[in-house]
Amino acid sequence: MNALHTTIRHSAVFDHPEMGTHEDIVFVQDHTTGLKAIIAVHDTTLGPALGGCRVWPYDKPADALTDALRLSKGMTYKNALAGLDLGGGKAVIIADPRKDKTSAMMESFGRHVERLSGTYITAEDVGVSPDDMEAVARQTAHVRGTQATGLGDPSPYTALGVFEGIKASARHVFGSDDLTNKTVSVQGLGHVGYDVARHLHHAGAKLIVSDIHAPAVAAAVEAFNATATDPLAAHAAEADIFVPCALGAGLNARTIPEIKSRIVAGAANNQLETTADGEALKERGILYAPDYAINAGGVISIALATPGCGDNVVRHKTIDIGKTLTRIFERAEKDGKTPEQLADQIAEERLAEARIA
């Protein structure tokens, strides 16, 4: 038995705290290309499970499993809240995207997606480029975010939705969505984070930027007249708004007491390490924009786009993310709930209605 299978077996998959009601967990590998991946299908009540593929050098396979389980559940809620007839799934590939990832590896991943016969539909995520998705598409039709399936790279729509969500958050907290001279700390400058920073710069915000990839920081500092900081300290920056666009679980018992911003609104998935962390933000008077509500622009683009179409429908629905968040903030305040509790409630209500129908 290889190391991947041994480690996962010992992690007791069915007893995993994030297992919940997941329908399928698939472990795949290809010795020829070095592919080691986990595909998690959380719920297909509303339709096939749509969710991106993430490439990341996890320290151990058990960490990759936890990420796949949490992210796939988040996709179920994201798609439900966005009003899409799609379930939730996610794939993670254990590899360094800058050193290990190859077209052959991504094609191999595509072949494994094809074996699931449409139960899972993949797309771009952290560590994956539009070219990678084109490689996947050479082996399966169950892929979105390619030129053949519509609008191509979904990250600009994710960034647009996050920007609209930041404006809605500012309107709720500050009484105006004018970001002129607001100081914003953007943590993570990948495809989405960099584009969010661009939107904020054009809106007149003062930017503090950070990323583990130094060239991305240098580019943002030059392009947006930004100030650089250590990504491990980005949450604690002297800023009005904190925008986490890196990996998840960054909002936790250690970081939350250090946050100086009045708003946390970013693109990262699964930002709360535990459910108690949402309550901790609320107790500190910090408004949290639920991650799967604010970052839904990408999945909207790949769900609604069709080959050869314009992007007007996608852009309008993505811009409506701001309106969705406003409703969540107002209802949560009225009901005495945290925003993520209210967002979960709305998503669960839609799933319950679909199961009855």
C-alpha positions in Angstrom: 0.0 0.0 0.0 1.4 3.4 -0.9 1.9 6.3 1.5 -1.1 8.2 0.3 -3.5 5.3 0.9 -1.9 4.4 4.2 -2.1 7.9 5.6 -5.7 8.4 4.5 -6.8 5.0 5.9 -5.4 5.9 9.3 -7.2 9.2 9.2 -10.5 7.3 9.5 -12.4 8.8 6.6 -15.9 8.0 7.8 -15.2 9.4 11.3 -13.6 12.6 9.9 -15.1 15.6 11.6 -15.8 17.2 8.2 -17.3 14.1 6.6 -20.9 15.0 7.4 -23.3 14.0 4.6 -20.8 13.8 1.8 -22.0 11.5 -1.0 -18.6 10.4 -2.6 -14.9 10.7 -1.8 -12.6 9.5 -4.5 -8.8 9.0 -4.1 -6.9 8.9 -7.4 -3.3 8.7 -8.4 -1.2 8.2 -11.5 2.4 7.1 -11.0 3.4 8.2 -14.5 2.5 11.9 -14.1 2.8 12.1 -10.3 -0.9 12.8 -9.8 -2.2 12.4 -6.3 -5.7 13.9 -5.9 -8.9 13.7 -3.9 -12.3 14.5 -5.4 -15.1 15.1 -2.9 -18.8 15.3 -3.9 -20.8 16.8 -1.0 -24.4 17.0 -2.3 -26.1 16.6 -5.7 -29.6 17.5 -4.6 -29.8 20.5 -6.9 -27.7 19.0 -9.7 -24.3 17.8 -10.6 -21.6 18.8 -8.1 -19.7 21.8 -9.5 -16.5 23.0 -7.8 -12.9 23.9 -8.7 -9.7 21.9 -8.6 -7.0 23.2 -6.3 -3.3 22.4 -6.6 -1.4 22.8 -3.3 1.7 21.2 -1.6 -0.2 19.9 1.4 2.1 18.8 4.3 0.3 15.5 4.5 -2.6 13.8 2.7 -4.9 14.1 5.7 -4.7 17.9 5.3 -5.7 17.6 1.7 -8.7 15.5 2.7 -9.8 18.1 5.2 -9.6 20.8 2.6 -11.5 18.8 0.0 -14.3 18.0 2.5 -14.7 21.6 3.8 -14.4 23.1 0.3 -16.9 20.8 -1.3 -19.5 21.5 1.4 -18.9 25.2 0.9 -19.6 24.8 -2.8 -23.0 23.2 -2.1 -23.9 26.2 0.0 -22.4 28.7 -2.5 -24.3 27.2 -5.5 -27.5 27.0 -3.5 -27.3 30.6 -2.3 -26.4 31.8 -5.8 -29.6 30.3 -7.1 -27.8 27.8 -9.3 -29.2 24.3 -10.1 -25.9 22.7 -9.1 -24.6 20.7 -6.2 -21.3 21.0 -4.5 -17.9 19.3 -5.0 -14.2 20.0 -5.0 -10.9 18.4 -6.1 -7.5 18.9 -4.6 -4.2 17.8 -6.1 -1.3 17.3 -3.8 1.5 19.1 -5.7 3.5 22.4 -5.8 1.8 24.3 -8.6 5.1 26.1 -9.5 7.3 23.0 -9.4 5.3 19.8 -9.9 2.3 20.6 -12.0 2.4 19.6 -15.7 0.0 19.4 -18.6 0.3 15.6 -18.4 -0.7 15.7 -14.8 -3.8 17.9 -15.5 -4.8 15.6 -18.4 -4.5 12.6 -16.1 -6.8 14.4 -13.6 -9.2 15.0 -16.5 -9.4 11.3 -17.2 -10.3 10.6 -13.6 -13.0 13.3 -13.7 -14.4 11.6 -16.9 -14.7 8.3 -15.0 -17.2 10.0 -12.7 -19.6 10.4 -15.6 -20.7 14.0 -14.9 -21.4 13.6 -11.2 -18.6 16.1 -10.6 -17.8 19.0 -12.9 -14.4 20.7 -12.3 -13.1 24.2 -12.8 -10.2 26.5 -11.9 -9.1 27.2 -8.4 -6.0 28.0 -6.4 -2.8 26.9 -8.2 -4.7 26.2 -11.4 -4.5 28.4 -14.6 -6.8 28.6 -17.6 -4.3 26.6 -19.6 -4.5 23.9 -17.0 -8.2 23.7 -17.5 -7.7 23.5 -21.2 -5.5 20.4 -20.6 -8.2 18.9 -18.4 -10.8 19.6 -21.1 -8.8 17.5 -23.6 -9.8 14.4 -21.5 -13.3 15.3 -20.3 -16.3 17.4 -21.2 -17.1 17.7 -17.5 -15.1 20.9 -17.1 -16.1 24.6 -17.0 -14.2 27.9 -17.3 -12.6 27.0 -20.7 -13.0 28.9 -24.0 -15.1 26.0 -25.4 -17.6 26.2 -22.5 -18.1 29.9 -22.3 -16.2 32.8 -20.9 -12.9 31.2 -20.1 -11.1 32.2 -16.9 -13.6 32.7 -14.1 -11.3 34.7 -11.8 -12.2 38.2 -13.1 -15.9 37.5 -12.1 -14.9 36.2 -8.7 -12.9 39.4 -8.2 -15.8 41.6 -9.4 -18.2 39.9 -7.0 -15.8 40.3 -4.1 -15.5 44.0 -5.0 -19.2 44.4 -5.0 -19.4 42.6 -1.7 -16.8 44.9 -0.2 -18.8 47.9 -1.2 -22.0 46.4 0.3 -20.1 45.7 3.5 -18.8 49.3 3.6 -22.3 50.6 3.0 -23.6 48.5 6.0 -20.8 49.6 8.4 -19.9 53.1 7.2 -23.1 54.2 5.7 -21.6 54.6 2.2 -19.9 52.4 -0.4 -17.4 55.1 -1.3 -14.0 53.6 -0.7 -12.0 56.7 -1.4 -9.1 56.9 1.1 -10.3 53.8 2.9 -7.3 51.6 3.9 -7.7 48.0 2.8 -5.4 45.1 3.6 -5.4 42.5 0.8 -3.9 39.2 1.8 -3.1 37.0 -1.2 -2.4 38.3 -4.7 -3.2 35.3 -7.0 -5.5 35.7 -10.0 -8.4 36.9 -7.9 -6.7 38.8 -5.1 -4.6 40.9 -7.6 -7.8 41.8 -9.5 -9.6 42.7 -6.3 -6.7 45.0 -5.5 -7.0 46.6 -8.9 -10.7 47.3 -8.4 -10.0 48.8 -5.0 -7.2 50.9 -6.3 -9.5 52.3 -9.1 -12.1 53.0 -6.4 -9.6 55.2 -4.5 -8.7 52.9 -1.7 -5.3 52.9 0.0 -3.8 49.4 -0.3 -1.7 47.3 2.0 -0.8 44.1 0.1 0.8 40.7 1.0 1.5 37.4 -0.6 3.9 34.5 -0.1 5.0 35.1 -3.7 7.3 38.1 -3.6 7.0 39.0 -7.4 3.3 39.4 -7.0 3.7 41.8 -4.1 6.3 43.8 -6.0 3.9 44.1 -9.0 1.0 45.2 -6.8 3.2 47.8 -5.0 4.2 49.3 -8.3 0.8 49.1 -10.0 -1.3 50.3 -7.1 1.1 52.5 -5.1 0.5 50.0 -2.3 2.4 49.3 0.9 3.7 45.7 1.4 3.4 43.7 4.6 4.1 40.2 5.8 1.1 37.9 4.8 1.2 36.5 8.3 0.5 40.0 9.7 -2.0 41.2 7.0 -5.0 40.5 9.3 -3.5 42.8 12.0 -2.8 45.8 9.7 -4.1 49.2 10.6 -6.9 49.1 8.0 -10.6 49.8 7.6 -11.2 46.6 5.7 -9.4 43.2 5.7 -9.6 41.3 2.4 -8.4 37.7 2.8 -7.8 36.1 -0.6 -5.4 33.3 0.3 -6.1 30.0 1.9 -8.8 29.1 4.4 -9.0 28.9 8.2 -7.2 32.3 8.6 -9.9 33.6 10.9 -9.3 31.8 14.2 -8.8 32.2 17.9 -5.2 33.5 17.3 -5.9 36.1 14.5 -9.4 37.4 15.4 -8.2 39.3 18.6 -5.5 41.0 16.5 -7.8 42.3 13.7 -8.1 46.1 13.7 -10.5 46.3 10.7 -14.2 46.8 11.0 -14.9 44.6 8.0 -13.6 41.2 6.8 -14.6 40.6 3.2 -12.5 38.5 0.9 -12.3 35.8 -1.7 -10.7 33.0 0.3 -12.8 29.9 0.9 -13.6 28.5 4.4 -12.1 31.6 6.2 -13.5 30.6 9.6 -11.5 27.9 11.3 -14.5 27.0 13.5 -18.1 28.0 13.8 -17.2 29.8 17.1 -14.9 32.2 15.1 -18.0 33.8 13.4 -19.4 34.5 16.9 -16.0 35.9 17.9 -16.0 38.4 15.0 -19.6 39.5 15.9 -18.7 40.0 19.5 -15.8 42.3 18.5 -18.1 44.3 16.2 -16.4 43.1 13.0 -18.7 42.5 10.0 -17.9 39.3 8.2 -19.1 38.7 4.6 -19.7 35.0 4.4 -17.0 33.7 2.0 -19.2 31.5 -0.2 -21.7 34.4 -0.7 -19.1 37.0 -1.6 -16.9 34.8 -3.8 -19.6 33.3 -6.0 -18.8 35.3 -9.1 -16.6 32.7 -10.5 -19.1 29.8 -10.2 -21.8 32.1 -11.6 -19.7 32.7 -14.6 -19.0 29.1 -15.3 -22.5 28.0 -14.6 -24.3 30.5 -16.7 -21.9 31.2 -19.6 -22.5 29.5 -22.9 -20.1 29.2 -25.9 -20.0 32.4 -27.9 -22.2 34.4 -25.5 -21.5 37.8 -24.1 -21.1 38.3 -20.4 -24.0 40.7 -19.6 -26.1 38.1 -17.8 -23.1 36.9 -15.8 -21.9 40.4 -14.9 -25.4 41.5 -13.7 -25.9 38.4 -11.6 -22.3 38.8 -10.2 -23.0 42.4 -9.3 -26.1 41.3 -7.5 -23.8 39.6 -5.0 -23.7 43.0 -3.2 -27.5 43.0 -2.9 -27.5 39.4 -1.6 -25.0 40.4 1.1 -27.0 43.4 2.1 -30.1 41.2 2.6 -27.9 38.8 4.7 -26.5 41.6 6.8 -29.9 43.1 7.5 -31.7 39.8 8.3 -28.8 38.6 10.4 -28.9 41.8 12.4 -32.6 41.6 12.8 -32.6 37.9 13.9 -29.5 38.2 16.2 -27.5 35.9 14.1 -24.0 36.0 12.5 -24.0 36.6 8.7 -22.7 33.2 8.0 -25.4 31.6 10.2 -28.0 33.4 8.2 -26.4 32.5 4.9 -26.3 28.9 5.9 -30.0 29.1 6.8 -30.9 30.4 3.4 -28.9 27.8 1.6 -30.3 24.9 3.7 -33.8 26.1 3.1 -33.3 25.9 -0.6 -31.8 22.4 -0.3 -34.7 21.3 1.9 -37.3 22.6 -0.6 -35.5 20.7 -3.4 -35.6 17.4 -1.5 -39.3 17.7 -0.9 -40.1 18.6 -4.5 
